[in-house]
C-alpha cells in the first residue's frame, strides 16, 4: 500500500491491513491498541442515502470516535490507533470502503468534546485505492472523559470493548498518571536486544490469562505488536524501561531477587540468586517459596463435610507480597529484592520507601499510587497483578481467613519490608467464620474490614469506634457505616448508646464463644479493660455510670486490674480522689 502524505504507516497497522486484504476480518485484527471503524456514509447500504441521512451518520460516527479515543487513552496501554474506513465483518478487499471525513473535523471533534482536551494525530493514507484515516491517540498523562464527565476504558473483554470506569478506577488512573514514572521513560536497550524465548513466554502468559478469564481477544503475532499491546513502546518504536525490567535479562552481575532459606533460625541460609527478567523471576520466586512453605500445617473439617488445607503461608498473601515488592520497588536504586524464609516466617524486603502519599497507617485505605505505573499496567494486562495495585487488603484478608494475625509492615526511607508469620492457625475461628458467612451472608467473610473487626472480637470483648478506624484505616463515616451494616445483619450488637460493639448472642454461638443458652453480655471488667486498651483514661464515676454500680464498686474493679498489672493511675493527674484517672499499665 502507498502513503498519501508520505507518512510511514506503523508496522502493526500495516500488518493488520495486509491481513484484512488477504481475507481476514478487521475485528479479528483488533487489539487493545488497534480499532477499526467503518464510515456508515460509505457503506454499501448507505450509497443511495439522502444527504440528510449521510450527515446524521457522520455525526454519529464522530461521537463514536470521541468515545473510542477516550477509551484508548484510559486503557492499560494508555495509547492506541483507530483506523476509519474499514468494515469490521467483511473479509478481503471489499472491507476497504474508505471515508471522506476530514482530518481536521475528527481532530477538532475529539479535542472539543474531551476533558482535558485530547489532541490526537489524524493522518490520511491510501489502502488499496481506499482513502483511510489513522487516528493516533498519544500516550495519556491524565484521566480523560467527555465534557459531561462520562469516562470509559478499553478492555480485552472477548471482543475489545469500552466499559464505564468506577470511581475507584478513575481515582487510581488519575493519581498514577500524575506521578512521575521511571518505568515509562525510554529504555537503555532496544527491542532487538530482547531474548526470543522471553517474548514467547510473554505471549503465552497473555494467552493463558485471556483464556482463563474468558477473553476471546486475539494475541498479537509480532514482537512489536505484543509490546504495543502491553504499553511497552513509545510511539517512535523505542522500548520503555518497563519493557526492559519485565522482559530483558539484566547484566550478569545484577541480581533481581536474592532468596534465603533457613531450615533453622540463625543457621547459615541456602541462597539462590535470580538474575532474570521479572517475567521469569516472579514465578521462579513463587515456586521457591512454595517448595519450602507450601506444605499444609493444619486441616479444617467443616460441618457440611468440606475439608480445607491451611498452608504455612497463604498463596494469595505470598503472591501479593512478592508481586508488590517487584512492581513497587524503586528501580533507580541498586540491589535486589531480598526474600528470607524459615518454617515460621516469610520476610520480603524491597529497595526504596513507600510510594509518595502512602503511609503505614493508610496501607488499606490509600488509593492505588504505583511508583512504576507503566510496569504495573503491563503486568495487569498479563494477569500477573490484580486490578488494584494496593494488595495489602488482600494480604490482610487471606491471613485472617486462615486464622492468623495480619502481616507486619516496616517502612523506612531505604526499604519496605513485609513479614508473614505462619503461626498456628485458629481453626475454631476459621470454622466460625464459615458459619457466620452461611448465616449472615458471604460479604461478612469477603470484606477485609469485616474480617478485621471479627478477628479483633475473636479475643476481645468489644470493639470501639476508635479501634475500628485504626485497624481498618478508614474514616469515621466509613467505620460507622461498616458497623451499622454488621448490626443490621445481626452479627454485632451496640453497647448502649456508645460507639462500641460486641458480638451478638447468635454470633457468639456460631463462633464457638458461648454455650447453649448462654447470655452474651460484656462484663464490666471486660468493658474497662477494652477501654483502657483503646488508650482511654477512665474515672471511677465513668465506670459506675456505665455499669449502674456504685463508685466504690467501680474503684474496686480498677484496683483489682492494677493488682493484675493491667491498669495504673495516670501520673499526669491526681494520685487519689474523685479526679483520679486510670490508664492501661
Secondary structure, DSSP 8 states (H G I E B T S, - for coil): ---TTS----HHHHHHHHHHHTT--GGGG-BTTEEEE--GGGSGGGTT--HHHHHHHHHHHHHHHHHHHHHHHTSSS--EEEEESB-SS--GGGGB------HHHHHHHHHHTEES----EEEEEEETTEEEEEEEE---SS--EETTS--EEEE-SSS-EEEE--HHHHHHHHHHHHS--GGGSB-SS-GGGS-HHHHHHHHHHHHHHHHHTT------SSHHHHHHHTT-B-TTS-BBHHHHHHHS---TT--SEEEEE-SSTTS--EEEEE-S-HHHHHHHHHHHHHHHH-SEEEEEE-TTS-EEEEESS-HHHHHHHHHHHHHHS-TTS-S-EEEEE-SSEEEEEEES---TT--GGGTTTS----SSHHHHHHHHHTTSS-SSS--HHHHHHHHHHTT----EEEE-SSEEEEEEE-----HHHHHHHHHHHHHH-THHHH-HHHHHHHHHHTTSS-EEHHHHHHHHT--HHHHHHHHHHHHHHTSEEE-TTSSEEEE-HHHHHHTT-S-TT------HHHHHHHHHHTT--B-HHHHHHHHT--HHHHHHHHHHHHHTTSEEE-TTS-SSSTT--EEE-
